[in-house]
């Protein structure tokens, strides 16, 4: 019996490993996905520096630029789409004018005066690209007009409109500007916008509900993947792995959120393979670096308006933002 067990050991090991997730070079795998999909959703944790660096590497890759037309970004008021188009085309746009893209956001906790590196990278790439291969950045935020909102009731009335939903607006934008024009796109969003098991709806559930399949990717930043599959620690960086039917896919989403996730809606608590198609591996947790938005100076002229807008959204919210400014 002992000899039989020894003889079966290699076979059992082989069977156990057949369902293991298999890494692929991440950029090549994403480019290959466009053979089957018009839309790819790359979800990440806000502030993940490795994730942001990977996005820039992806956009700069010639293979990516050969097949992708548009990049949809979560942060940026779509009222200013013309400013974004002009900037990435290489036109001169005054900094104070360009900043309105990110100042006029509903996300006052993360509002920034800085021009994102992604916009600068796309502008530089477009400078040497033929017109039909220039990348376009689509602004995914609903077109809020802060000048017309004077009171908290004004904001509540605007926020109650279906058009104010960030996921619904982005889905309609993609249907119109990407799918309707037979283009291909990638969306860089917080991962929650790509959940398939949700409380109400997400960007992906809306698109897939209208028969548009989306290839969704989770950027790992809070789980030591080698705890689920030991050989992950040997994977090249960056790697992408399909997760359906693998240990990475069978694990619950809650484990991917890490110990600091806070309260998680029960609707999210599904196996990861029911939420995402693939996982992006950027290295062990020891290499992860998270960054907060750059603090504002108290003397910044735009701070008062930022505080006003925040208070329209939630009483006292603006005072908390103002208290975080630096001299």
C-alpha positions in Angstrom: 0.0 0.0 0.0 2.9 2.4 0.8 4.5 1.7 -2.5 1.2 2.3 -4.3 0.8 5.6 -2.5 4.3 6.6 -3.5 3.6 5.7 -7.1 0.4 7.7 -7.1 2.0 10.8 -5.5 3.3 12.4 -8.8 -0.1 11.8 -10.5 -2.0 13.4 -7.6 0.3 16.3 -7.6 -0.3 16.8 -11.3 -4.1 16.6 -10.9 -3.8 19.1 -8.1 -1.8 21.6 -10.2 -4.0 21.3 -13.3 -6.3 24.0 -12.1 -3.6 26.4 -11.1 -3.7 29.9 -12.5 -1.1 30.4 -15.2 0.7 33.7 -15.5 1.2 35.5 -18.8 3.1 38.7 -19.6 0.5 41.2 -18.5 0.6 43.7 -21.4 0.6 41.1 -24.1 -2.3 39.3 -22.4 -4.4 42.6 -22.3 -3.6 43.3 -25.9 -4.7 39.8 -26.8 -8.0 40.3 -25.0 -9.1 42.7 -27.7 -9.3 39.8 -30.1 -12.6 39.0 -28.3 -13.6 42.2 -26.5 -14.1 45.8 -27.4 -14.0 46.8 -23.8 -11.4 46.1 -21.0 -11.9 47.3 -17.5 -8.7 47.6 -15.4 -9.7 48.0 -11.8 -7.4 49.2 -9.1 -7.3 50.6 -5.6 -7.1 54.4 -5.7 -3.6 55.6 -4.8 -1.8 52.3 -5.8 1.5 53.6 -7.2 2.5 50.3 -8.8 -0.9 50.1 -10.5 -0.6 53.7 -11.9 2.9 52.9 -13.1 1.6 49.8 -14.9 -1.2 51.8 -16.6 1.4 54.2 -18.0 3.6 51.3 -19.2 0.5 49.7 -20.9 -0.5 53.0 -22.6 3.1 53.5 -23.9 3.3 50.0 -25.3 3.2 50.0 -29.2 1.1 46.8 -29.3 -1.6 48.4 -27.0 -1.7 51.6 -29.1 -2.0 49.6 -32.3 -5.4 48.1 -31.2 -6.9 50.6 -28.6 -8.5 53.9 -29.4 -9.9 55.3 -26.2 -9.1 55.4 -22.4 -12.0 56.1 -20.1 -10.9 57.7 -16.8 -13.0 57.9 -13.6 -11.8 61.3 -12.5 -12.6 64.2 -14.8 -15.8 66.3 -15.3 -17.2 65.4 -18.8 -18.4 69.0 -19.2 -14.8 69.7 -20.1 -14.3 66.9 -22.6 -13.3 69.5 -25.2 -10.4 70.7 -23.0 -9.2 67.1 -22.6 -9.4 66.5 -26.4 -7.5 69.7 -27.1 -4.8 68.9 -24.6 -4.1 65.3 -25.8 -4.1 66.5 -29.4 -1.2 68.8 -28.5 -2.9 72.1 -28.5 -2.0 74.9 -26.0 -4.3 74.9 -23.1 -3.7 77.3 -20.1 -3.0 75.3 -16.9 -5.8 77.2 -15.0 -8.2 76.3 -17.7 -7.1 72.6 -17.9 -7.4 72.2 -14.1 -11.1 72.6 -14.3 -11.3 69.0 -15.5 -10.3 67.8 -12.1 -11.5 70.7 -10.0 -15.1 70.4 -11.1 -15.5 66.9 -9.7 -18.0 65.5 -7.3 -15.1 63.7 -5.5 -14.0 66.6 -3.4 -12.0 64.3 -1.1 -9.6 63.6 -4.0 -9.7 66.7 -6.1 -6.3 67.7 -7.5 -4.7 70.7 -9.1 -2.1 68.5 -10.8 -2.3 67.3 -14.4 -2.3 63.5 -14.2 0.7 61.8 -15.7 -1.6 59.8 -17.9 -2.7 62.9 -19.7 0.8 64.1 -20.2 1.9 60.7 -21.5 -1.0 60.5 -24.0 -0.2 64.0 -25.2 3.4 63.0 -25.8 2.5 59.8 -27.6 0.0 61.5 -29.8 2.6 64.0 -30.9 4.3 61.4 -33.0 1.3 59.3 -34.0 -0.7 59.5 -37.2 -4.1 61.1 -36.8 -6.0 57.8 -37.0 -3.9 56.2 -34.2 -4.0 59.0 -31.7 -5.4 58.0 -28.3 -8.4 59.8 -26.9 -9.1 60.2 -23.2 -12.8 60.1 -22.3 -13.9 61.8 -19.1 -16.2 59.5 -17.1 -17.8 61.8 -14.6 -21.3 63.2 -15.1 -21.3 66.8 -16.3 -22.1 68.7 -13.1 -22.2 72.5 -13.3 -21.2 73.7 -9.9 -21.9 77.4 -10.8 -25.6 76.6 -10.9 -25.7 74.8 -7.5 -26.0 77.3 -4.7 -27.6 75.3 -1.9 -27.5 71.8 -0.5 -31.0 71.3 -1.9 -29.7 72.3 -5.4 -27.1 69.6 -5.1 -29.6 66.9 -3.9 -31.9 67.7 -6.8 -29.0 67.3 -9.2 -27.7 64.1 -7.5 -31.2 62.5 -7.7 -31.2 62.6 -11.5 -30.5 59.3 -13.3 -27.9 61.2 -15.3 -25.9 61.9 -12.1 -25.1 58.2 -11.6 -21.4 57.7 -12.3 -21.8 54.2 -13.5 -24.8 54.9 -15.7 -23.2 58.0 -17.2 -20.0 56.1 -18.0 -21.9 53.2 -19.6 -23.8 55.6 -21.9 -20.6 57.4 -22.7 -19.0 54.1 -23.7 -22.0 53.0 -25.8 -22.0 56.3 -27.6 -18.3 57.1 -28.1 -16.8 53.6 -28.2 -19.2 50.9 -29.1 -21.3 53.1 -31.4 -18.2 54.1 -33.3 -16.8 50.6 -33.5 -13.7 51.5 -31.4 -11.9 49.7 -28.7 -11.3 51.1 -25.2 -9.9 50.5 -21.7 -11.4 51.9 -18.6 -9.1 52.8 -15.6 -11.5 52.9 -12.6 -11.7 51.9 -9.0 -12.3 48.2 -9.0 -15.7 48.4 -7.5 -17.1 49.8 -10.7 -16.4 46.5 -12.4 -18.0 44.1 -9.8 -20.6 41.7 -11.3 -22.1 40.9 -7.9 -23.3 44.2 -6.6 -25.8 45.9 -4.3 -27.6 47.6 -7.3 -25.6 48.1 -10.4 -22.1 48.8 -11.7 -20.5 50.0 -14.9 -20.0 46.4 -16.0 -23.5 45.1 -15.0 -25.0 47.9 -17.1 -22.8 47.2 -20.1 -23.2 43.5 -19.9 -26.9 43.9 -19.4 -27.0 45.4 -22.9 -25.0 42.5 -24.4 -21.6 44.1 -24.3 -19.1 41.7 -22.7 -16.3 43.4 -20.8 -13.0 41.7 -19.9 -12.4 42.7 -16.3 -9.1 42.8 -14.4 -8.5 43.1 -10.7 -5.2 44.7 -9.8 -4.0 42.9 -6.7 -2.9 45.2 -3.9 -4.1 43.7 -0.6 -3.8 39.9 -0.7 -0.6 37.8 -0.7 -1.6 35.7 -3.8 1.0 33.0 -2.9 -1.2 32.2 0.1 -3.7 30.9 -2.4 -1.3 29.4 -4.9 2.3 28.9 -3.7 4.0 29.3 -7.1 2.7 32.9 -7.5 5.9 34.0 -5.7 7.9 32.9 -8.7 5.7 34.7 -11.3 7.3 37.4 -13.4 6.2 41.0 -12.7 3.9 42.1 -14.1 1.8 39.0 -14.9 -1.9 38.5 -15.7 -3.7 35.3 -15.0 -7.2 34.1 -15.9 -8.8 32.9 -12.6 -11.9 30.9 -13.5 -11.6 27.4 -12.0 -8.4 28.2 -10.2 -7.5 28.7 -6.5 -7.4 32.4 -7.2 -10.9 32.3 -8.6 -12.4 30.2 -6.0 -11.2 32.5 -3.2 -13.8 35.0 -1.9 -13.6 38.6 -2.9 -13.4 39.5 0.8 -9.9 38.0 1.0 -8.7 40.2 -1.9 -9.9 43.3 -0.1 -7.5 42.7 2.8 -7.9 43.3 6.5 -8.6 47.0 6.3 -11.6 46.8 4.0 -14.1 47.7 6.6 -17.7 46.7 6.3 -18.3 44.8 3.0 -21.9 44.5 1.6 -23.0 40.9 1.6 -23.8 41.1 -2.1 -20.1 41.4 -2.9 -19.2 38.2 -1.0 -18.9 35.9 -4.0 -16.0 33.9 -5.3 -13.6 36.1 -7.1 -14.2 34.3 -10.4 -17.8 35.6 -10.3 -16.6 39.2 -10.0 -13.6 39.4 -12.3 -12.0 37.5 -15.3 -8.4 38.0 -14.4 -5.9 39.2 -11.8 -3.0 41.5 -12.4 0.0 40.6 -10.3 2.5 43.4 -9.6 4.6 41.7 -7.0 4.3 40.7 -3.3 2.6 42.9 -0.8 6.0 44.1 0.5 6.5 46.0 -2.7 3.1 47.8 -2.7 3.1 51.6 -2.2 -0.1 53.6 -1.6 -0.2 57.3 -1.9 -2.7 59.9 -0.7 -3.6 63.0 -2.8 -1.2 65.8 -2.4 -2.4 68.1 0.4 -3.5 71.6 -0.6 -1.9 74.8 0.6 -4.2 76.9 2.8 -3.4 79.9 0.6 -4.6 78.2 -2.5 -7.2 80.4 -4.2 -9.5 77.5 -5.2 -9.7 76.1 -1.7 -12.7 78.2 -0.7 -14.8 77.0 -3.6 -13.7 73.4 -2.9 -14.9 73.8 0.7 -18.2 75.3 -0.5 -18.9 72.4 -2.9 -18.0 69.8 -0.2 -20.4 71.4 2.2 -23.2 71.2 -0.4 -22.6 67.5 -0.6 -22.4 66.8 3.2 -22.7 69.3 6.1 -19.3 69.8 7.7 -17.5 67.9 4.9 -15.9 71.1 3.7 -14.5 72.0 7.1 -12.8 68.6 7.3 -11.2 69.2 4.0 -10.1 72.7 5.0 -8.6 71.4 8.2 -6.3 69.2 6.1 -4.6 72.0 4.2 -0.9 72.9 4.9 0.9 76.2 5.2 
